[in-house]
Amino acid sequence: MATESSEGEEEGKAIGGNQHLVVDDDLREMAKKAAWSVSSCKTGNGVQFLRDDNLDTYWQSDGAQPHLVNIQFQKKVKLQLVVLYVDFKLDESYTPSKISIRAGDGFHNLKEIKTVELVKPIGWVYVSLSGADPREAFLNTFMLQIAVLSNHLNGRDTHVRQIKVYGPRPNPIPHQPFQFTSREFITYSCVR
Amino acid sequence: METLLIDCVQSSLRHFMLRNAIFLCERLCADFPSELNSQLLAICYLHNNQAYCAYHILKGTQMAQSRYLFAISCVQMDLLTEAEAALCPTEPNAEALLLYHPISEFLKWYTDRRKSAVDHFKRALSMDPLLWAAYEELCVLGAAEEANGVFSEAAALCIWQQLLNPGSNTPNLQITNEDHVVVLNKTLGSEEMSPRQLKSMQGNIFRDTPGNHVAVFSGGPSSQPSSGGSSNISLYGTPSPMPAQLYGVAPPPLCRNVQPNLNILGGESSPKSKINTTLQGSRRKLLDEGKLRKKFCLSSAYFGLSQVSGRLFSDSEPRRSTRLAGEAANTNSNSLQVGTNGSGHSSTRYFGGLSSSSKLISAAIRSGTFCKGQPSASESFDEGRRSESFDDSRLDNTATTSSSASLFADDGSLERERTGQQMGGVLAHGSRVSSGILELLDLLRTLGEGYRLSCMYRCQDALDIYMKLSHKQYNTGWVLSQVGKAYFEMVDYLEADQAFTLARQASPYSFEGMDIYSTVLFHLKEEMKLSYLAQELISTDRLAPQSWCAMGNCYSLQKDHETALKNFQRAVQLNSKFAYAHTLCGHEHVALEDFENGIKSYQSALRINPRHYNSWYGLGMIYLRQEKFEFAEHHFRRAFQINPCSSVIMCYLGTALHALKKSEEALNMMDKAIIADKKNPLPMYQKANILVSLEKFDEALKVLEALKEYAPQESSVYALMGKIYKQWNIYEKAMLHFGLALDLKPSATDVATIKLAIEKLHVPDEMVDNL
């Protein structure tokens, strides 16, 4: 089960950080084939360190706020969860404190969907993208933008160590209205 | 000096001192360049896994044997057209034809010359009905006749005649012997000594024994071994890419495997050893070699036997040859020192072949382990098993030889008792041999029929046939794996699991069917067992594709498709002719939504084995996803044609038909699927789906109600029912069912869909409230 601290839908809710990354089984990482870009970076701390599965390496921005991480997909995808790894102990004034998540078709029509405020986070921070409505369980979008609006202790630049984006798994059996849950059905549902 | 050098080379070969052999042989060829010596050098190189050297030496040679060795090196180097050209029967005699067959088996995969391959296999079988490998390949090609026809009385007669071929006059025999010996030589790729030995022995032979006997032995076994040789090559041919990989096998695992094999095989082979001892002894006497040699020869024999587990091609060959040697010995039970020279001579051939077959075993000769009691034939059989999917034939041969081993145990001892007796003994043993032949044919018939049926996916029939086997034979790794595979094809995973567990107990080092076993565990979602299996297989042999398939299945079960894909790709790297690894790669690509590569993988699998229905199914699934429904239907139909018993395929074929708007046919197909397998709930569900889309809600509901009995925990059933009630605006029932569906914890997408449906349900209520 996704372990999340209290997650509100209003802006400005504070979230702590989790030591372990635990995600629902029916979610999968969506951004492997996406195009990642950042608004600025310091040499030696580029965008690749956001995706290298290494918590010791980080991306460091090198410009004016807000610092942006853009994730562009090749087609419209359903997204449910964004997870960031930040560490106040190590990064102090580089740790983001206010993050805004925007989505849209491209740079021209991004719309903010969520803002979160972090208070001295150490570990994985989960940001759910679903709305309250069952209709809004997933965010359907071409592009996601994670904006760091401000840092702790009013730092200018920011460190983010890892970002992961999750969405639902597709139905393994095509043209089915519902996915199967019981073992009997799943056993007979495919030939391997 | 030439003779001496030749002798040295051959003894070095027997003792696996390959570098010594090569060195001496090179000296020999330098001083006495002749084609026979070149052949010997090529043999040394082939033993030392230097096929390219053998290739260059033998290129352009004309002697039948040289061409044969050349063909072997070509196959090893993957130069199939050259191999075929070399074996092209310029003289249409039996041996040459037989030699052609194994190559044709290999060629069938590549040049699509299925018909000619089938033809050759059939001819090979008619010439030598005990050539299991040919029958097996025919089964895999889907062109096998009934086992009863192949392994019949006529076949028995044929073998018997071959064994007791009445000899003609001596001079002809001499020549025939030479020819046969030459054939033997080339077939077994063994000692070059034989013509010389024969020459030296001929004096003795014809002095002391009626030439007939010699004729018998040479005539009989010679034709047998050539077929043995061809079976040899066929076995060799199949896993030809593998030998390359084999050479990289680390000695420790191999030794580990070999040792238990030897321990147990030692016992099994001891009866043979008795025979061999006598035969060997006679030869040794002539050649003035010590008892030590004999032991080494035997050890090489055992290594050869244990190599059944290895992927060396000569496995079946030594088995057959030892058996045939036994047979030959029996036929000439008088075991005259000289009389048996003929057979001993031929049997030495076999042992030479054996020693050549054990080339991969390091010189850690375990002569001490041979003196064990006689274990059950099945046990030895199992321990000998550790082969990959292509090695079925070897195992079969082991099966056959183990059954005959017990037979020959008696014969061996009898033989020794009858030292010095004459024709009377021959007759008695003749009848023994014929009963042996009949027993063997009986066994092969059962196994062959079972294998054929399982290749045609008539799994229940195959299972029935396997049940007819004797207890000992049934409890062998190979048979149990086949049983497991049959259950797997029938989608009865629990039974398959049981069968495979027994198979693993019977022969824990075998790789036969372990990839299927890992898939069974994958279907059963047994993570623990699967990871344990994978770990075991990898620690046994890191270079077997099955281990990596099992590992990949493990990761796939945990939804880590990328790692699973990596593992399957490793399996493909290890053996690019392993169709199932390609299919599994395809499955993983599809799971990662990489359809292009998925299609490529499935097509590679199909290129290797066009009867691999899993790949047809996989392609159908991809096209279904991509909404290319005609393609999907075509592929599902092909899969269905290959395996008409699988209810899953029928189900998908029905889905594809429905997508093509051929709903009538679709419903028929679903009904067929429901009948085919009562335990499969899916066709009913799909039928309900189709009926819903056809707006036949009543029937759909009926089906779903019945389905509820079968699978009460399936949320999609309730969700669908809820949908139907919603359609009818029966809100309470719809709510009830949606609620039930939600309770059963569907996936997140479905939760969203269901909740949405519930909301929509309530809209009219709200409107009523608002009013």
Contacts between the chains, C-beta under 8 A, distances in Angstrom:
chain1	res1	chain2	res2	distance
A	24	B	748	7.0
A	25	B	559	6.9
A	26	B	747	4.6
A	26	B	748	5.3
A	26	B	749	7.8
A	27	B	748	7.3
A	28	B	559	7.4
A	78	B	749	7.9
A	80	B	748	7.0
A	134	B	751	7.4
A	134	B	752	5.1
A	134	B	755	3.3
A	134	B	756	5.0
A	134	B	758	7.9
A	134	B	759	6.5
A	135	B	752	7.6
A	135	B	756	5.9
A	135	B	759	7.7
A	137	B	748	6.7
A	137	B	749	7.7
A	137	B	751	7.2
A	137	B	752	3.7
A	137	B	755	7.8
A	138	B	749	7.7
A	138	B	752	6.9
A	168	B	747	7.0
A	168	B	748	5.1
A	168	B	749	4.9
A	169	B	559	7.9
A	169	B	747	7.2
A	170	B	593	7.1
A	171	B	749	7.4
A	172	B	591	7.4
A	174	B	621	7.1
A	174	B	624	5.0
A	174	B	625	4.2
A	175	B	624	6.5
A	175	B	655	6.5
A	175	B	659	6.6
A	176	B	689	7.7
A	176	B	716	7.6
A	177	B	689	7.1
A	177	B	716	7.3
A	177	B	719	7.3
A	177	B	720	6.7
A	177	B	723	7.4
A	177	B	753	7.8
A	178	B	715	7.0
A	178	B	716	3.7
A	178	B	719	4.8
A	178	B	720	7.0
A	178	B	741	7.8
A	178	B	746	6.5
A	178	B	750	5.0
A	178	B	753	7.2
A	179	B	716	6.9
A	179	B	746	6.4
A	179	B	747	4.6
A	179	B	749	6.9
A	179	B	750	5.6
A	180	B	714	6.5
A	180	B	716	5.7
A	181	B	713	7.2
A	181	B	714	6.1
A	181	B	715	4.7
A	181	B	716	6.9
A	181	B	744	5.7
A	181	B	745	6.4
A	181	B	746	5.5
A	181	B	747	7.5
A	182	B	711	5.3
A	182	B	713	4.4
A	182	B	714	4.1
A	182	B	715	7.7
A	182	B	744	7.7
A	183	B	525	6.7
A	184	B	679	7.8
A	184	B	681	5.6
A	184	B	710	7.3
A	184	B	711	4.9
A	184	B	714	7.3
A	185	B	681	6.0
A	185	B	682	6.4
A	185	B	685	7.3
A	185	B	711	6.1
A	185	B	714	5.2
A	185	B	716	7.2
A	186	B	525	7.9
A	187	B	491	7.8
A	187	B	493	6.5
A	187	B	523	5.2
A	187	B	524	7.3
A	188	B	491	6.5
A	188	B	647	7.5
A	188	B	648	5.9
A	188	B	651	7.9
A	188	B	679	7.9
A	188	B	680	4.6
A	188	B	681	6.7
A	188	B	682	4.7
A	189	B	648	7.7
A	189	B	682	6.1
A	190	B	621	7.8
A	190	B	648	7.1
A	191	B	613	7.8
A	191	B	614	5.7
A	191	B	617	4.7
A	191	B	639	8.0
A	191	B	646	7.0
A	191	B	648	5.2
A	191	B	649	6.7
A	192	B	519	5.0
A	192	B	522	6.4
A	192	B	523	6.8
A	192	B	584	7.4
A	192	B	587	6.2
A	192	B	614	6.9
